[in-house]
């Protein structure tokens, strides 16, 4: 994980996540191993285009950000009846930094070594959450 991105995000537990589906732009990312992960350190619009009060609000639509995340996770392979986008990529190493709405909040590193939250920031579809 890049030094500048992970400052202040101390991981409490490490886990492996093999992504199988994505709901929206910061998660949950459904893992084959069971957890649902919300990416730490980024702020996104909701899929319906809204932003939560007192949160940073990116210009990009939520669907555009979700699609950027799907591309980073190997591209869309289908869709569940629930609306989740099916993805297929190699396992990621994630460091849990908290919990939110029943999801694990984590920083994740893709199999190629890239920090997933930092990669999302580079897409221009999300903002840094401080």
N, C-alpha and C positions, 0 to 999 in steps of 0.2 A: 504494500500500500504506500502511496506517495506520502512523504513526510508532511508536506503542506496540507494535504487533505485530511489526514487522520489525526492531526493535532487535537487533543482534547477528547478523542474517542478511544477510551481504554476498553478493550475487549475483555469480557468476563469469562467467556467460554468459546472454544473453537468447535466448529461443526463442519461436516461435509454436506453440500447440497448439490444434487444432480437435478437441475431445473427440468420440469416437465410441462409446466403451464404458467401463464402470466395473466393476471386480471387487469391491472392497469400499469401506470408508468413508474411507480416506486414499489410496487408489490400489491398484494402478496405474490411472490414468486413461489409456486408450489414445488416442493422438493420431493423426489422419489423416496427419500429417506423419511419423509413425514412432515418436517417443519414447513411453515409458511413464513417467508422472509419479506420484511419491508426494508428497503435499502436506507441505510443511515446517511445523514449528511446532505440530503437533497430535498428540495421543495418542488412540487409539481402542481399543475392544475388537475382537478378531478376530471374524470372521463366526461362528465356533463358540462365541462367548461368553467365551472366555478372554482374559486379559491377559498380556503378556510380563512375566517377572520384572523387577523394578526399574523398571518403566515406570508412569506414571500410569494409573489404571484408572477410566474413566468409568462411571457407573451405567447409561447407556443401552446396550441390546444393539447389537452390531455391525451387525445388519441394519437397525435403526432409523437408525443413523448413515449407513449406505450409502444408504438411501432418501432421507435428507436431502440427501446429495451429489447423487444422481440428480435430485432436484427442482431444485437449484441449477443443474444442467447441462441444464435444459430438459425434464425428465421422461422416464420410461421410454418407449421407442419399440419395444421388443421385447427378446428375449434370445437370445444365442448358445448353441449346444450346450454350450459350455464353462462356461456359467453367467454370463458377463459380461452386464451390463445395457446395452442399446443406448441411447445418448443422442444428442441433436442440438442443438447450440448454436453460437453464433458463436465465432470464434477467440479464444483467451485469449493474453495476453502473460505469459510466465513467466520468472523469473530463477532459474537453476540455482544451488543452494547446496551440492550434493554429489551422491553416488551411494549407493544402498543396494540390495543384492540385484538388481543389473542394471537398476535403475530410476534415473531422474533425480529427485533430491530438489529441489523447487522451490517458490517462492512464485509464485502465479498471480493475475492480475487478470482478472476477467470483462470482457466487452465493455462492460458498463455502468459499469465502473470499480471495482467492489467487489473487495476482496481475498478470494479464495476461502477461505483458511484462517480468516480473521477471520469470514467469513460462516458457516462451519461451527461456529466457537465460539459464535456467536449462536444456533445451533439448540439448544444445550444437550446435544448428543449426543457431544461430544468434549471433551477437556481440552487446555489449553495444554501443549505439550512445551517444556521449558526446556533 
